[in-house]
Amino acid sequence: MSTTKPLFRHWGRNWLWQMALLTAWSFGVSTAQVGARLHNNSLANNAKSNQSRIWFHDGKWWTIATYKPSNTDYIWRYNAAGDSWIRTVTPLDSGKVNRYDVSLDAQTGELAVLRSHTTDTKFYRFTYSAGVWTVALAKSLSNFGNTDNGNPCTLVKAENGDYWIFRIKGNTLQTRQSSNSGATWSGSINVKTGLHTARGSTAAVRFAQGASASYVGVAYGELGTAGVNTEYGFLHHLDGAPVDAWTDESQMLAPQGKERGNNQLSLVADPQNQLYLFTRSFGGGQPQARSQGGMGSGRRF
């Protein structure tokens, strides 16, 4: 299958520089704003590039972070007037090994949260009213844990309402899918086997092609390992197609220099449905810039 979706990619080691580009990028809604650090009693134990824990709803910024005195994870709200973050009354789980990924449906206000865990991954769905998030569903996915806390699972909601979660385990990119708002889930589905490493990270987005075709895209980065030709990859799935029908276009992410893949990556889509993959490569000397799509290469999905 061929589409005309451009993927823009720039290889680089300077992660802060890449993230600065992302922060300064206008999504057609608002430009970057100056904010405040989280509360001194919060923990920075869930900072992973392939997961998103910040969202904007009802004119407010929100996030998930651990409250250090009780080691409990909470939803926090940014108080612009006081230039500070306030812990809400909505707790999630306890412990220091939880890794969260968030998906907000801006049209319905439905908030989905994936708590990635080595042995007890959990899916939450929240409703919102008058400044309060309330748990509507909590579903254990204990047989779909992340390999380790450095490679947590990721979550995305498709345009047709399906939820997908991804991980890498045993040299295999795997997914699970729910077509009923997270109430029930498919078994583990092998999206791609034969990866070069047993561990790695994934990042997923939804995007559209024209007026009628919508997709879920998943990028992966194999764990940078000395002596191994680790790679990045990208696959996409047409909404409504069989759950195991994935198109592999990883060849578009083949290295141009001596750089190698790594498990530090972030995949985002802009309002024009162009995909941007931010990476930090592993070894190989100086990286080489590269773009896919409308930045000169002419290659498109």
PyMOL commands that set and color helices and strands:
alter all, ss='L'
color gray80, all
select helices_A, chain A and resi 15-24+250-253
alter helices_A, ss='H'
color red, helices_A
select strands_A, chain A and resi 7-10+42-43+54-57+60-67+72-79+84-94+99-105+110-116+121-129+132-141+154-157+163-169+172-178+189-192+200-209+213-222+232-238+247-248+265-269+275-279
alter strands_A, ss='S'
color yellow, strands_A
deselect
rebuild
show_as cartoon
